[in-house]
Amino acid sequence: MNLNLIQKLKLMKVICIDSSKKPSKISANEWIQEGEVYTVVSAVNMGLQPGRIGLQLKEVELTEKSFPYEYYDATRFLPIEGLLAEAGEVEEKEVELEKL
């Protein structure tokens, strides 16, 4: 995975879009909640899952009790900045259409 992408993910706000299929080894208090916003503090290439990025989050953390799980799969999240930008573009287009 692109190192530049991993650098961009750090300290980014993300929203959880998929909290399904929680591994049984991870306790409920260490699991993510769909619709919640989190802060990415670290992003890594997941060695055992080629092509996947793992996230470490500020608000919730996987401990040694969750071993072998160390990171949350990035595919479970969307960047908030991207969503806000898309929403702004939609509003902008609606305003332009109203002017016509």
N, C-alpha and C positions, 0 to 999 in steps of 0.2 A: 504494500500500500504506500501511497505517496507520503513522504516525510513532511512535505509542506502542508498537506491536509491534516496530519496529526498535530502539527504546531498550531494550526488555526483553531482546532477544537479546544485547546486549553483555555480555561476560564470562560468558555462560551456557555450561555444559558441554553438548556435544552428542555424539551417537554417529552415526557414518556408517552408513547403512543401504543405500546404493547407490553403489558405486564403478565401476559398469559404464560402458561407452561413453566411455572416456577420450579426449578429443580428441588427435589425433596431434601437435599442436603442444606439448602439455604433456609434459614429461619425467616418467619414472617417479618420480624423487625429489621432484617437486613435486606428485605426485598423492596423493589421499586413499586410505585403506585401510578397507574395510568391517569394521565391528566395533570400530574404534579410536575413542577418545574425544578430542575436540578442544575448545579454548576459543575462543569467538567474541570477537574483539577489535573488530570493526567489522561493521556490517550496513548495506547500501545498497539502494535501489531500482535495479534494473539497467535503465538507460536504453534499451538496444537490445532488451530483452525485457520489455515492459510487463507489470506484475502479478507479476513475479518479484523475489525478494530475493536479493542476493548476499552471501556471508559472507567475511570475511577471518579467518583462523585463526592462533592463536599458534604452534602446533606445526609447521605446514607453510605455505609461502608461494609464491604464484605470482610469478615474476620477469618481467623484460622479455623473457626468452627464450620465455615462454608467450604473448606478445602475439598476438591481441587479448584473451586471457582475463586477467581481473584478479581475479575473485571466484569462489568455489565456489557453485553453486546450492544454496540453502537446502533445496530439496526432497530433497536427498541425505542429510539429517540429521534426527534426532529429539532433542528436548531431554531430557537425562538426568533433570532434576528431575521432569518429567512422568512418565517411566517409573518412577521410584522411588515417586512418589505413587501411581500405579496399582498397583504391586506391593504397597504398604502397604495400599491399600484391599482388594485381593484377599485378603491375609492376614487382615485384620480381618474380612471377610465369612466366611472359612473358620472362624475362631474362633467367630464368632457362631453359625454353623450347627452346630458341634460341641457347643455348649451346649444346643441344642434337643433 
